[in-house]
Amino acid sequence: MSEQSGQEVAVSLDALMAELAEARKYIEVLENQINQLNSELLEIISSRELISEFNIRDVKEMVTPADRRGHIMIKVMPAVKNKVITHIGLEYYVELPLDKAIEVLGKKESDVKKAVESLQKELNNAVKYYRQLQAIINTAIAQARKRQK
């Protein structure tokens, strides 16, 4: 029971338990989204570091995966060493000089970090709400047990 404007509001324990389950599902969704974005962030950072290596070293040969899982690796020699093909959004790619590609990746990194921060705040609020629901449920159960004795 909670008190609002001097009135008590009764909520069934079943409704609270259902709300707790929904809150838990929401927390899991947020955690999965954060994990996906953190994986994306690692990929962006890795790409940016690779481009930085191109700027520093004279890369003559690279080993690159031929598929998404890396089951097959291929040795390649970059035909163009001062440009890379960069994903700029949606399904668009463009050939950019290394410094511009680093800028694009830096912007993506910043955007992903902001998204992670936003989701983290939402997750913190959801966890706080979940804990409040748990406390209310635990109090209600304790009160019910006292009445049974």
WOPEVEN-V264025 format. One record per residue. N is the residue number from 1. RES is the residue in three letters. PHI is phi in whole degrees, 0 to 359 (NA if undefined). BURIAL is # if it has 16 or more other C-alpha atoms within 10 Angstrom, else .. D_LAST is the distance of its C-alpha to the last C-alpha in whole Angstrom. Layout:
{{N RES PHI BURIAL D_LAST} {N RES PHI BURIAL D_LAST}}
//
This chain:
{{1 MET NA . 21} {2 SER 232 . 24} {3 GLU 249 . 26} {4 GLN 225 . 30} {5 SER 54 . 32} {6 GLY 78 . 29} {7 GLN 248 . 28} {8 GLU 267 . 25} {9 VAL 242 . 25} {10 ALA 266 . 22} {11 VAL 231 . 23} {12 SER 290 . 21} {13 LEU 296 . 19} {14 ASP 298 . 22} {15 ALA 295 . 25} {16 LEU 295 . 23} {17 MET 295 . 23} {18 ALA 295 . 27} {19 GLU 297 . 28} {20 LEU 298 # 27} {21 ALA 296 . 29} {22 GLU 295 . 32} {23 ALA 297 # 32} {24 ARG 297 # 32} {25 LYS 299 . 35} {26 TYR 297 # 37} {27 ILE 299 # 36} {28 GLU 296 . 38} {29 VAL 298 . 41} {30 LEU 298 # 41} {31 GLU 299 . 41} {32 ASN 296 . 44} {33 GLN 297 # 46} {34 ILE 297 # 46} {35 ASN 298 . 47} {36 GLN 297 . 50} {37 LEU 293 # 51} {38 ASN 294 # 51} {39 SER 295 . 53} {40 GLU 299 # 55} {41 LEU 299 # 56} {42 LEU 298 . 57} {43 GLU 294 . 59} {44 ILE 297 # 61} {45 ILE 298 # 61} {46 SER 299 . 63} {47 SER 296 # 65} {48 ARG 297 # 66} {49 GLU 295 . 66} {50 LEU 297 . 69} {51 ILE 297 # 71} {52 SER 299 . 71} {53 GLU 296 . 72} {54 PHE 300 # 75} {55 ASN 293 . 76} {56 ILE 274 . 77} {57 ARG 248 . 78} {58 ASP 270 . 81} {59 VAL 280 . 79} {60 LYS 259 . 81} {61 GLU 211 . 78} {62 MET 226 . 75} {63 VAL 248 . 72} {64 THR 228 . 70} {65 PRO 292 . 68} {66 ALA 268 . 69} {67 ASP 221 . 66} {68 ARG 291 . 63} {69 ARG 266 . 61} {70 GLY 79 . 64} {71 HIS 291 . 65} {72 ILE 231 . 69} {73 MET 246 . 70} {74 ILE 233 . 74} {75 LYS 276 . 76} {76 VAL 227 . 78} {77 MET 244 . 80} {78 PRO 300 . 79} {79 ALA 285 . 82} {80 VAL 239 . 81} {81 LYS 258 . 80} {82 ASN 251 . 80} {83 LYS 219 # 78} {84 VAL 224 # 74} {85 ILE 271 . 73} {86 THR 241 # 70} {87 HIS 285 . 67} {88 ILE 249 . 67} {89 GLY 131 . 64} {90 LEU 50 . 64} {91 GLU 241 . 66} {92 TYR 256 . 69} {93 TYR 234 . 71} {94 VAL 217 . 74} {95 GLU 278 . 76} {96 LEU 231 # 76} {97 PRO 298 # 77} {98 LEU 304 # 75} {99 ASP 294 # 74} {100 LYS 289 . 73} {101 ALA 297 # 71} {102 ILE 297 # 69} {103 GLU 298 . 69} {104 VAL 299 # 67} {105 LEU 294 # 65} {106 GLY 297 . 64} {107 LYS 294 . 63} {108 LYS 299 # 61} {109 GLU 300 # 59} {110 SER 298 . 58} {111 ASP 297 . 57} {112 VAL 293 # 55} {113 LYS 299 # 54} {114 LYS 297 . 53} {115 ALA 297 # 51} {116 VAL 297 # 49} {117 GLU 299 . 48} {118 SER 297 . 47} {119 LEU 294 # 45} {120 GLN 295 # 43} {121 LYS 297 . 43} {122 GLU 298 . 41} {123 LEU 297 # 39} {124 ASN 300 . 38} {125 ASN 295 . 37} {126 ALA 295 # 35} {127 VAL 294 # 33} {128 LYS 299 . 32} {129 TYR 299 . 31} {130 TYR 301 # 29} {131 ARG 294 . 27} {132 GLN 296 . 26} {133 LEU 298 # 25} {134 GLN 301 . 23} {135 ALA 297 . 21} {136 ILE 297 # 20} {137 ILE 296 # 19} {138 ASN 298 . 17} {139 THR 296 . 16} {140 ALA 297 . 15} {141 ILE 294 . 13} {142 ALA 297 . 11} {143 GLN 295 . 10} {144 ALA 295 . 9} {145 ARG 294 . 7} {146 LYS 297 . 5} {147 ARG 292 . 5} {148 GLN 287 . 4} {149 LYS 280 . 0}}
//
